[in-house]
Amino acid sequence: MKIKLSLLALIFFTHTVAQTAIPWKVIELLSHSRIDAMADLGHGVVLVGTRNTTPARIFKSMDYGFTWKQVSTLESAEKRSGITCIQSAGDGYCYALNESSEFFKSVDNGETWQRITKLSSGINTEGHALAYGICITKQGTILVSDANSSGGSIYRSTDRGLTFSKLKSFTSKGLYRFTILKSFIIVNGWEGCVFRSKDDGLTWGRLAEADKSPLYATESLGGNRYLQGTEAGNIYVGNGHSKTIKFLAKPGGAADDFVYVGNGTIIYSTYTDSQHVFSSQNMGKSWIDERIVPTGQSKDWLDHVIRIEKKDSVVILGGTNKGFILRTMYALKDLRHNSLK
């Protein structure tokens, strides 16, 4: 079933703040509705999806995140309908995933959506969502991870999401999100391990173990290098070629997300303790405390953050736990060039 809403432009509360070194512009999108899914469609077009308290809403920006309008609602057959991931495959194709592992497809850049299937029959016994990750590989294959507590699985499609095959589980706990490296694809999760595929997501093996706590935040640093954060708040750096992983720092609470801005600059968010945002200008070897997100909301944090590259600048867009969009820009000429030794 396809769902299409009339395109009603919304006017949002916007202001610029200077409470942190990062000059965030703050946009209230949907009050107290968690924003954990964002996708760059190219040419300034961005989609975001919401979780509780007003779940399943799709918002769209046509101007690199300055202004937004709601374009659709994902119609779910399940009780938990919050959107956990959105990905763009180009040529108008977009895919979305919700907390119950329902998979949705759009062929018109997110304007209308069709529910394709519910992928997982598992259960997350800890109260987390049942699915968090979609990966569009370099070959166009779609991979979806599930967070089944008794052993997460990966679902694989080679026909643009029309059908999926379920791969044999290779972990004793749930899986979380994917990261594409130059030569590999990696996925993390609750077992505290990073797993690697060399063959377009068809087979998987254990790559590295960070620590015993769950792994959420993950990001490519270019080439086959990646950052990995843990629920314990530790940050590691690894390489897809190596089974060793190096501890870098513990700047704050549990790791939620990273975004690699470029040339050594990284933004990092946490969701426990102080719930502060941190930045690094030397590939994660040291961190600057950027304090709380400047939304004016108690216990708000940066839940998901993405990078959009323009000709002469990089746009950083993040969604918060209380329904705000944070936006900032970096001039490419101003980014410091640093690398790990």
Secondary structure, DSSP 8 states (H G I E B T S, - for coil): -EE----EE----EEE--SSSS--EEEE-STT--EEEEEEEETTEEEEEE-TTS-SEEEEESSTTSS-EEEEE---SSS---EEEEEEEETTEEEEEETT-EEEEESSTTSSEEEEEE------TTS--SEEEEEE-TTS-EEEEE--TT---EEEESSTTS--EE-----SS-EEEEEE-SS-EEEEETTSEEEEESSTTSS-EEEEE--SS-EEEEEE-STTEEEEEETTS-EEEEETT-S-EEEEE--SSSEEEEEEEETTEEEEEE-STT--EEEESSTTSS-EE--S-TTS-TT--EEEEEEEE-SSEEEEEEEETTSEEEEEEEEGGGS------
